[in-house]
Amino acid sequence: MEAVTEVLSALIPPLVVGGAFIFGVVKLLRAEGFGRGANHRRQAENPELIRQSGESPQG
């Protein structure tokens, strides 16, 4: 049982750091707007959607 505790205590810090890194990357990508690709493509193809949604036509 002591070996399991040692393994877990050795793995927890890298998992926490990795989780924080992934969280930061996802947050950065969402802030930059990479999560809205399909919606922007549709609006670029059909300018009426821009007027209907109330957004300004920025690239």
N, C-alpha and C positions, 0 to 999 in steps of 0.2 A: 504494500500500500504506500510505502514511503517513496518508492520509485515513481508511482503515478503522480504523487504530489510534487515531486521534483520536476517531472516533465511538464506538468501543467504550469507550475510557477515559472519555468523557463520559456514557455510559449506565450503566456499572457501578454508580456510587454510588446513583443513584435506584432501581435494581433491588434493590440490597441493602437499602436503607431500606424499600422497598415490601414486600419479602419478610419482613423483620423485623416490619413492622406487621401483615401478614396472619397471620403465625405467632402474634403476640400476641393478635389478635382471636379466632382459632380456639381458642387455649388458654383464653382467658377464657370463651368460649361453652361449651366442654366442661366447664370447672370449675363453671359455673353450672347445668349439667344440661340444656342445650338439645338435646343429642345423644340423649337417652333418651325422646323424646316418645312414640313408638309403644308402647314397653314400659309406660310409666306409664299410657297411655290404656287399654291392655288390662287392667291390674291394677285400674284404677278401675271398669271395667265388670264384672269378675269378682273379687270379694273372695277367693275361694278361692286365686287365684294369689298373693296377698299371704302367706297362711299357708304355702303350699307353698314359696315362695322364701325365707321367713325374714325378710322385711323388715317393718319396722313401718309401720303405715298412716299415714304423714305425707303431707300434701297435696302 
